[in-house]
Amino acid sequence: MTGGRPTWRETLRAAFSGRMLIALLMGFSSGLPLLLTGSVLQAWLKDGGVDLTRIGLFALVGLPYTLKFLWSPLFDRYALPLGRRRGWMALMQLSVAGALLLLSMTQPAADHLWLVMLAGLLVTFFAASQDIVIDAYRRESMAESELGLGSALYVNGYRVGMLLAGGGGLILADWMSFEAMYRLMAVFMAACVVVTLLAPEPPLPEGRPRNLREAVILPFRDYFSRDGAWLILAFILLYKLGDTMASAMTTPFYLDLGYSKTEIGAVVKLFGFWATLAGGTLGGLWILRAGMHRALWLFGFGQMISTFGFVVLAQLPPSEVALAAVVAIENLTAGMGTAAFVGFMAALTDRRFTATQYALLSSLMGVPRVLLSAPTGWLAQTLGWSGFFLLCVLIAIPGLLMLRWVTRLAAANPQPPN
């Protein structure tokens, strides 16, 4: 150690530890089911002749991801034979696999759509429940200094799972039936239980809930009794708001500039995917070495600068080089910012009721993506592309300005150790 900061050798040793590998693989397990009830299910419905109005209604299948904090206290209160975290993880992973098998037995025909929706809801309910427990496990099994890198690898694994299920699922559906593809994904999901069985169970914290009433009340009482609790919630809403709003309109933006669908697919989706993974990994390593609070400043500023890259791109004629440069910078900084942000939220939780508090914070994190991004199309049409992305740059400033107080408040409210 040099001046309290780990050396690069120590940083890399921590990066290749068993805990980090588990975080990566558990991220894969979390990301796998998401698109199987999203874009892949939409493709199956369209292939089955379902009209667009009814396909649109299937967005409601994703509600459990937003409402998961409602039943999260159950996972803080009760423990299963394999442990408080591993037991629930194994059960939820097998339940997701079973629900995918059930979904594969349905038919996307007009008179059977309620069965498809019911099976889809079961998949998302069990998948959201798995996410609750995996988030709690990651928080409870890692030291404070490891949360940034652990969160980065979890997010990278999540994206790989989404790629396998989303892109891979659609490709496989051209080689086999959708039903067979869903059964294959169920097998992949069931195989994730092996990681859970090999992972060590985190120690039970002192003062954990003794009954369901305490599991519901104590997490909220603990959080909102802290100084600046509401300020931190506001920060969670604002920190990635500009970046999220900008990302919501990038595909129409690229098409308007004259880029072809092939260019968007190759540069934005494929090249951008690897740039995001690289950003998450590099961001996690930086957090481990320099600390969470310094990383939040640096990555937040980087997100703001990268959003300004869209303003510059709007002034240029179509160029694959310019597009690749903007996409690389934007995805790198987005991956870094997500790693710091997810790690910061995990550090805010009390280990006695991690599942409930993290489910609440992560649900709040999704609000900008779901609700506050809704008017982005109107804003882009009203302000023009340059004006819209400049607004996204300015929207990032309040979150950065709040960092000074938020980091002080987080330091003044340290969470009890294991």
C-alpha positions in Angstrom: 0.0 0.0 0.0 1.2 3.6 -0.8 -0.3 6.4 1.3 -3.4 4.2 2.0 -4.0 3.6 -1.8 -3.7 0.1 -3.2 -0.9 -0.6 -5.7 -1.9 -1.7 -9.2 -0.7 -5.2 -8.4 -3.1 -5.3 -5.4 -5.8 -3.8 -7.5 -5.5 -6.5 -10.2 -5.3 -9.2 -7.6 -8.6 -8.0 -6.1 -10.1 -7.8 -9.6 -9.4 -11.5 -10.2 -10.7 -12.7 -6.9 -13.4 -15.3 -6.5 -15.9 -12.7 -5.3 -15.5 -10.7 -8.5 -16.0 -13.8 -10.7 -19.2 -14.6 -8.7 -20.4 -11.0 -9.2 -19.8 -11.4 -13.0 -21.6 -14.7 -13.2 -24.5 -13.6 -11.0 -24.9 -10.5 -13.3 -25.3 -12.9 -16.2 -28.0 -14.8 -14.3 -29.8 -11.5 -13.7 -29.6 -10.2 -17.3 -30.6 -13.4 -19.0 -34.4 -13.3 -18.4 -34.9 -9.5 -19.1 -35.3 -9.4 -22.9 -37.0 -12.8 -23.0 -40.1 -11.0 -21.7 -39.3 -7.8 -23.7 -38.1 -7.6 -27.3 -37.8 -11.4 -27.8 -41.4 -11.9 -26.6 -42.6 -9.1 -28.8 -40.9 -10.8 -31.8 -42.7 -14.1 -31.0 -46.0 -12.3 -30.7 -45.5 -10.5 -34.0 -44.5 -13.8 -35.6 -47.8 -15.3 -34.2 -49.9 -12.5 -35.9 -50.8 -10.5 -32.8 -51.7 -6.9 -33.5 -49.4 -4.0 -32.4 -51.9 -2.7 -29.9 -51.9 -6.0 -27.9 -48.1 -6.3 -28.3 -47.8 -2.9 -26.7 -49.8 -3.9 -23.7 -47.2 -6.6 -23.0 -44.9 -3.9 -21.7 -47.0 -4.3 -18.5 -45.3 -7.7 -18.0 -42.2 -5.7 -16.8 -44.0 -4.2 -13.8 -42.5 -6.5 -11.2 -39.0 -4.9 -12.0 -40.4 -1.6 -10.9 -42.5 -2.8 -7.9 -40.0 -5.3 -6.5 -39.4 -3.3 -3.3 -43.0 -4.2 -2.2 -42.1 -7.9 -1.4 -38.3 -7.4 -0.8 -38.7 -7.5 3.0 -39.5 -11.2 2.8 -35.9 -11.9 1.7 -34.5 -9.9 4.7 -36.8 -11.7 7.2 -36.8 -15.4 6.2 -33.9 -17.8 5.5 -34.1 -21.0 3.5 -32.1 -24.2 4.2 -29.2 -23.1 1.9 -29.0 -19.7 3.7 -30.6 -16.3 3.8 -29.2 -15.3 0.4 -28.1 -18.5 -1.4 -31.3 -20.3 -0.5 -33.5 -17.6 -2.0 -31.2 -17.2 -5.1 -31.3 -20.9 -5.9 -35.1 -21.1 -5.5 -35.7 -18.0 -7.7 -33.3 -19.2 -10.4 -35.1 -22.5 -10.6 -38.4 -20.7 -10.6 -37.4 -18.5 -13.5 -36.3 -21.6 -15.4 -39.7 -23.2 -14.7 -41.6 -20.1 -15.7 -39.6 -20.0 -19.0 -40.6 -23.6 -19.6 -44.2 -22.7 -18.9 -43.9 -19.7 -21.3 -42.6 -22.1 -24.0 -45.8 -24.2 -23.7 -48.1 -21.2 -24.5 -49.2 -20.1 -28.0 -49.1 -16.4 -29.0 -52.6 -16.6 -30.6 -55.4 -14.0 -29.9 -57.5 -16.4 -27.8 -54.5 -17.6 -25.7 -52.8 -14.2 -25.0 -53.8 -14.2 -21.3 -51.8 -17.4 -20.8 -48.8 -15.9 -22.5 -49.1 -12.8 -20.3 -49.5 -14.8 -17.1 -46.4 -16.9 -17.9 -44.5 -13.7 -18.8 -45.5 -12.2 -15.5 -44.3 -15.2 -13.6 -40.9 -15.0 -15.4 -40.5 -11.3 -14.5 -41.7 -11.8 -10.9 -39.2 -14.5 -10.2 -36.5 -12.6 -12.2 -37.1 -9.4 -10.2 -37.0 -11.4 -7.0 -33.7 -13.0 -8.1 -32.3 -9.5 -8.7 -33.3 -8.4 -5.1 -31.4 -11.3 -3.6 -28.4 -11.0 -5.9 -28.0 -7.3 -5.2 -28.2 -8.0 -1.4 -25.6 -10.8 -1.8 -23.2 -8.6 -3.6 -23.5 -5.9 -0.9 -23.1 -8.3 2.0 -20.2 -10.4 0.5 -17.9 -7.6 -0.4 -15.9 -5.0 1.5 -16.8 -1.3 1.0 -13.7 -0.8 -1.2 -14.7 -3.7 -3.5 -18.3 -2.5 -4.2 -17.4 -0.4 -7.2 -15.5 -3.1 -9.1 -18.0 -5.8 -8.0 -20.9 -3.7 -9.3 -19.0 -3.0 -12.6 -18.5 -6.7 -13.2 -22.1 -7.5 -12.2 -23.3 -5.0 -14.8 -21.0 -6.4 -17.4 -22.3 -9.9 -16.7 -25.8 -8.5 -16.9 -25.2 -7.1 -20.3 -23.7 -10.3 -21.6 -26.8 -12.2 -20.4 -29.0 -9.6 -22.2 -26.9 -10.1 -25.4 -27.3 -13.9 -25.2 -31.0 -13.8 -24.6 -31.8 -10.8 -26.9 -29.5 -11.1 -29.9 -28.8 -14.8 -29.4 -32.5 -15.6 -28.8 -33.7 -14.0 -32.0 -30.9 -15.7 -34.0 -31.8 -19.1 -32.5 -35.5 -18.5 -33.3 -34.6 -18.5 -37.0 -32.9 -21.9 -36.6 -35.5 -23.4 -34.3 -38.9 -22.6 -33.1 -39.5 -19.9 -30.4 -40.7 -22.6 -28.1 -37.5 -24.6 -28.5 -35.4 -21.4 -27.9 -37.3 -20.6 -24.7 -36.7 -24.2 -23.5 -33.0 -23.8 -24.2 -32.9 -20.5 -22.3 -34.6 -22.3 -19.4 -31.7 -24.8 -19.3 -29.2 -21.9 -19.2 -31.1 -20.3 -16.4 -31.2 -23.6 -14.4 -27.4 -24.0 -14.9 -26.9 -20.7 -13.1 -27.8 -22.5 -9.8 -24.3 -24.0 -9.9 -22.8 -20.6 -9.3 -25.1 -20.1 -6.3 -24.3 -23.5 -4.8 -20.5 -22.8 -5.1 -20.8 -19.2 -3.7 -20.1 -18.8 0.1 -23.0 -17.6 2.2 -22.5 -14.1 3.7 -22.5 -14.0 7.5 -25.7 -13.1 9.2 -25.6 -9.5 10.5 -26.4 -8.6 14.1 -29.8 -6.9 14.6 -31.5 -8.3 11.5 -35.3 -8.3 11.5 -36.9 -10.8 13.9 -40.3 -10.8 12.4 -42.1 -9.6 9.2 -43.2 -6.3 10.8 -39.7 -5.3 11.6 -38.5 -6.4 8.1 -41.1 -4.0 6.6 -40.7 -1.0 9.0 -37.0 -1.0 10.1 -35.4 -0.6 6.7 -37.4 2.6 5.9 -37.0 3.9 9.5 -33.3 3.4 9.3 -32.8 5.1 6.0 -35.1 8.1 6.6 -33.7 8.7 10.0 -30.3 9.6 8.4 -29.3 13.2 7.9 -29.9 14.2 4.3 -31.9 11.1 3.4 -34.1 13.0 1.0 -31.2 14.9 -0.6 -29.5 11.5 -1.4 -32.7 10.3 -3.0 -32.8 13.5 -5.1 -29.2 12.8 -6.1 -30.1 9.2 -7.2 -32.7 10.7 -9.5 -30.5 13.4 -11.0 -27.0 11.9 -11.2 -27.5 10.0 -14.5 -30.6 11.9 -15.7 -28.9 13.8 -18.5 -27.1 10.7 -19.8 -30.3 8.7 -19.6 -32.4 11.3 -21.5 -29.8 11.6 -24.2 -29.5 7.8 -24.6 -33.3 7.5 -25.0 -33.2 9.3 -28.4 -29.9 8.3 -29.9 -31.3 5.9 -32.6 -33.7 8.4 -34.1 -30.9 11.0 -33.9 -28.5 8.7 -35.9 -31.1 8.0 -38.5 -31.9 11.7 -38.9 -28.3 12.4 -39.5 -28.3 10.0 -42.4 -26.5 7.0 -40.9 -27.7 3.6 -42.3 -29.2 0.9 -40.1 -26.2 -1.3 -40.9 -23.9 1.5 -39.6 -26.0 1.9 -36.5 -26.0 -1.8 -35.9 -22.3 -2.3 -36.4 -20.9 0.8 -34.7 -23.5 1.8 -32.1 -24.8 -1.6 -31.0 -21.9 -4.0 -31.5 -18.9 -1.7 -31.1 -20.8 0.3 -28.5 -21.5 -2.9 -26.5 -17.8 -3.7 -26.1 -17.0 0.0 -25.3 -19.6 -0.2 -22.5 -18.1 -3.4 -21.1 -14.6 -1.8 -21.2 -15.9 1.3 -19.5 -17.5 -0.7 -16.7 -14.3 -2.7 -16.1 -12.0 0.3 -16.2 -14.3 2.3 -14.0 -14.5 -0.5 -11.4 -10.7 -0.8 -11.3 -10.4 3.0 -10.9 -12.9 3.0 -8.0 -11.0 0.2 -6.3 -7.8 2.2 -6.6 -9.0 5.9 -6.1 -12.2 5.5 -4.1 -15.9 5.8 -4.8 -16.4 9.5 -4.1 -13.6 10.7 -6.4 -14.9 8.3 -9.1 -18.4 9.8 -8.9 -17.0 13.3 -9.6 -14.8 12.1 -12.4 -17.3 9.8 -14.1 -20.2 12.3 -13.7 -18.1 15.0 -15.4 -17.2 12.5 -18.1 -20.8 11.7 -18.8 -21.6 15.4 -19.2 -18.7 15.9 -21.6 -19.6 12.8 -23.6 -23.2 14.0 -24.0 -21.8 17.2 -25.5 -20.3 14.9 -28.2 -23.8 14.5 -29.6 -24.0 18.3 -30.1 -20.8 18.2 -32.0 -21.9 15.2 -34.1 -25.1 17.0 -35.1 -22.9 19.6 -36.8 -20.9 17.2 -38.9 -21.7 15.4 -42.1 -22.2 11.6 -41.7 -18.8 9.9 -40.9 -18.3 6.5 -39.5 -15.1 7.7 -37.8 -16.9 10.6 -36.0 -19.8 8.2 -35.1 -17.4 5.6 -33.6 -15.5 8.3 -31.6 -18.7 9.7 -30.1 -20.1 6.2 -29.4 -16.8 5.1 -27.8 -16.6 8.1 -25.5 -20.3 8.0 -24.6 -20.4 4.3 -23.9 -17.1 4.3 -22.0 -18.2 7.1 -19.7 -21.7 5.6 -19.3 -20.2 2.2 -18.2 -17.9 4.0 -15.7 -20.7 6.1 -14.4 -23.0 3.1 -13.9 -20.3 1.2 -12.1 -19.8 4.1 -9.6 -23.5 4.8 -9.2 -24.5 1.2 -8.6 -21.6 0.7 -6.1 -22.6 4.0 -4.3 -26.2 2.8 -3.9 -25.0 -0.5 -2.5 -22.8 1.3 0.0 -25.8 3.3 1.3 -27.6 0.1 2.4 -27.5 -1.4 5.9 -26.4 -5.0 5.8 -29.3 -6.0 8.2 -31.9 -5.3 5.5 -29.9 -4.9 2.3 -32.6 -6.5 0.1 -35.3 -4.0 1.1 -33.2 -0.8 1.0 -31.4 -1.7 -2.3 -34.7 -2.7 -4.0 -36.1 0.7 -3.0 -33.0 2.7 -4.3 -32.7 0.7 -7.5 -36.4 1.1 -8.2 -35.9 4.8 -7.8 -32.9 4.7 -10.1 -35.2 3.3 -12.9 -37.6 6.3 -12.7 -35.6 8.5 -15.1 -35.4 5.7 -17.6 -39.2 4.9 -17.5 -40.9 8.2 -16.7 -38.5 11.2 -17.1 -37.4 10.0 -20.5 -40.9 10.1 -21.8 -40.9 13.7 -23.1 -37.5 13.4 -24.8 -39.1 13.0 -28.3 -41.1 16.2 -27.8 -38.1 18.1 -26.5 -36.0 16.9 -29.5 -38.7 18.0 -32.0 -39.1 21.3 -30.3 -35.5 22.2 -29.6 -33.8 20.5 -32.5 -31.1 17.9 -32.0 -28.3 20.3 -30.9 -30.6 22.1 -28.5 -31.9 18.8 -27.1 -28.5 17.4 -26.3 -27.3 20.7 -25.0 -30.2 20.6 -22.6 -29.1 17.1 -21.5 -25.7 18.4 -20.8 -27.2 21.2 -18.6 -29.5 18.7 -16.8 -26.4 16.8 -15.7 -25.0 19.8 -13.7 -27.4 19.7 -10.7 -26.4 16.1 -9.9 -22.7 17.1 -10.0 -23.3 20.1 -7.8 -25.0 17.9 -5.2 -22.1 15.6 -5.0 -20.2 17.7 -2.5 -23.0 17.4 0.1 -24.0 13.9 -0.8 -20.5 12.4 -0.3 -20.2 14.2 3.0 -23.6 12.9 4.1 -22.6 9.3 3.1 -19.4 9.6 5.0 -21.2 10.9 8.1 -23.6 7.9 8.0 -21.3 4.9 7.7 -23.1 1.5 7.7 -22.3 -1.1 10.3 -19.8 -3.8 9.2 -20.5 -7.5 8.9 
